[in-house]
């Protein structure tokens, strides 16, 4: 299982590094997509009564990392 997780991490890192390299710091998302996601984030922050901040993303990732893995 650990080997499989290591291989997936290597694959994702390689793809993300190439995307960042090609995007030269600005990934080419249309403004419509950026606006859509910003509206969703603002709506969520308002609903939860907290400011829209990077901490919101960090806490989501920390929560997800504690979820049990689903085994098939």
C-alpha positions, -999 to 999 in steps of 0.1 A, spaced: 0 0 0 28 24 9 45 18 -25 13 26 -43 8 58 -23 45 68 -31 40 62 -68 8 82 -69 25 111 -51 54 110 -76 30 111 -105 10 140 -91 40 160 -82 55 156 -117 22 167 -133 17 197 -110 53 209 -114 49 208 -152 16 226 -150 32 253 -129 61 255 -152 39 259 -183 16 284 -165 46 306 -155 28 315 -123 -6 322 -139 -26 291 -147 -49 299 -177 -83 296 -161 -110 318 -177 -122 347 -155 -157 331 -155 -143 300 -138 -124 321 -112 -154 342 -105 -176 311 -100 -153 296 -75 -148 329 -57 -186 332 -53 -188 297 -39 -160 303 -14 -176 336 -3 -210 320 1 -195 292 22 -175 316 44 -207 337 50 -228 306 58 -201 294 82 -197 328 98 -160 331 92 -137 351 70 -127 339 36 -90 330 42 -63 305 33 -69 290 67 -102 277 55 -85 256 29 -58 244 53 -85 233 78 -103 214 50 -72 196 40 -64 187 76 -99 174 81 -97 153 49 -63 138 60 -79 124 92 -108 107 73 -104 69 72 -95 55 38 -122 35 21 -111 0 14 -128 -20 -14 
